[in-house]
Each structure stands twice: as C-alpha cells, then as structure tokens.
Amino acid sequence: MHFEIQKGSRILIVGGEPFKEDILIWWNFVARTEEEMMEGVKQWENHAAFGEVKGYLGDRLTPPEVQH
C-alpha cells in the first residue's frame, strides 16, 4: 500500500479483527445489542456518561424516536 500526503499532514490508520457480532449504529450511538443501545439513549437523556459542549447556548439535541 502506498500513500501520498502533504507535508505536515497527519494520518490515523485503525484496524483489527472484525467483530464477531453485528454492530448496531443509530443516531450518535454504537452498540452490540438493542439493550446496550437503549441504555446509551437513557444515559444521553439523563446527561450521564456523555460530556456537555461548553459555551453552546442552544438546547441539547434530542434523539429521534427509536423505531422497533
């Protein structure tokens, strides 16, 4: 493999073994199970485990309704 980049550029290459299970991706969340996904939503709504954007004056984003 060959890359050409401009001087001063940075590159990050991430790799590894594929996950054994399917990965769920929805809105801003990534999880292995629907239960993990719903726990992430709950934590987001309760302002837990996720940081706040300092200086942002608008309301916190609300995730769209989950379609089952």
N, C-alpha and C positions, 0 to 999 in steps of 0.2 A: 504494500500500500504506500502511496506517495501523496504528500500534502504540500501545497504551496500556500504560504500565508505572508502577509505583510510584516515587516519588521515591527516589533513591539506588540504584536497580536498575542493573544492567549488562547489556548485551546484546552478543552477538557474532554477526555475520552473515558466513557464509562462502559464497562462490560461485565460479563459474568455468565454463570449458568442460568438458563431460563427458569422461571418459577415453575414449580410442579403443578400448581393450581391456577385456575383462571384468575385474573385480576379485574376487579370492578373499578371503573372510573366514572364518577358522576360529579358534575359541577366542580368544586375545588377539592374533592375528596378522592382518595385511592384506598381500596380495602380488598381483603381476600374473601370476605363474606358479607352478606347483606346486614348481618348483625353488627359487624365492625363498622359498616357504612353508617348505619343508623346511630351508633354510638358517637361517631365523628360529628354527625349533624347535631346531636344533643349537646356535645361539648361546644360546638360552634355557637349554638343558640344561648348557652349558659356562660359564654365568654371564658371558657376553661380550655386549657391546653393549646390555645391559639393566641398569638400576640395581637396587640392593638396597633394601628397605624397612628403614631403620634403626629399631631398637627392637622389631621384630617377633620374637617368640620362637619362633614355630612354624616348621615345615618349609616350604621353598619349594614352591609349588604345582607339581604335575606335570601337563603337558598330557595330555588323553585320547589314546588311541591313534588315529592317523590312519587313516581308512577310505578305501581306494583304490577 
